[in-house]
Each structure stands twice: as C-alpha cells, then as structure tokens.
C-alpha cells in the first residue's frame, strides 16, 4: 500500500515518534489532536476498514485492547475520562484501520 500514510510510517518512509510498538501494532501521536491525549493505535498489517475484520484478527484485537489498558495506566486515566474511537465510512479519512485513543479534555469531536 504505497500511498497509505500509515503503511509509510510503519515502513519508516515517513518519520514518526512511536509511543509504543510491537510486532503487530504501532502507537503514534495524532498530528491533529482532538484531545489533551490523542494517540493512534495502528495495526501494522494493512486492514482497510472495520468491515474487513474476520475471526483471524482475534489476537490482534486483543492486543489492541491490551494496549488501550496500558495507555490508560501510563497516562493516569484509570479514574478519569478516556475514549477509544474507530471511524468508518466517510468518517474514516485514512483507509487503514486505526483506533483513536483520547484522554483528558476534548478539543473537538472526531
């Protein structure tokens, strides 16, 4: 996926400052944050959209939500506001499945 921004970040063709990285996912700051804390959890495998998820991605989804749990703890949000958002359809601006992790005060709704 040469034109996919996330694939370019994952391959190292575009610079990024990962917050966390594993074999399957990368967590990066959103370049246009909608909250005090706005991170993107991106699978390294190019999955176009939520509709492309099948049972074979079960372990990946578990890892994503374990990462959310880690981000909550690392950002002291256990007893505070946080949200995980997945956009779809016309609301999904980049055609690579990704999860928005938002914490603290929201600046705008995504």
Phi, psi and omega in degrees: 000075185303323185271353182286122181300316181294321177297324178292322177294312182299321181281350180090004179287334174243140182288150174205166177236083182300138174276326181205149178210139174229188178296331188251338185220163173225142177242122183228154175292144174287136182284347178229072190297139178256002180205170178306317175243119180220102181244152177249127176257114189238122173297141178287330176284132180288109174242120188296314185203170180304326180295346179268358180286131175234178182299337179295344181265012182305311181295324177298314180295322175298316179297321178299313182285335170292324177293320175303313179303317179295317180295323177300311181295311183298333182256015178052045182252009184307316180250030182227184182276132170207162183210148173240125185235136173238119178272153178217171179059222181291343178282345179270101186283333178245122185282058175215118183310131177206157184242130177269125173254116183238135179218159181080210182280136177275136178268331180197163178269134180261000000 
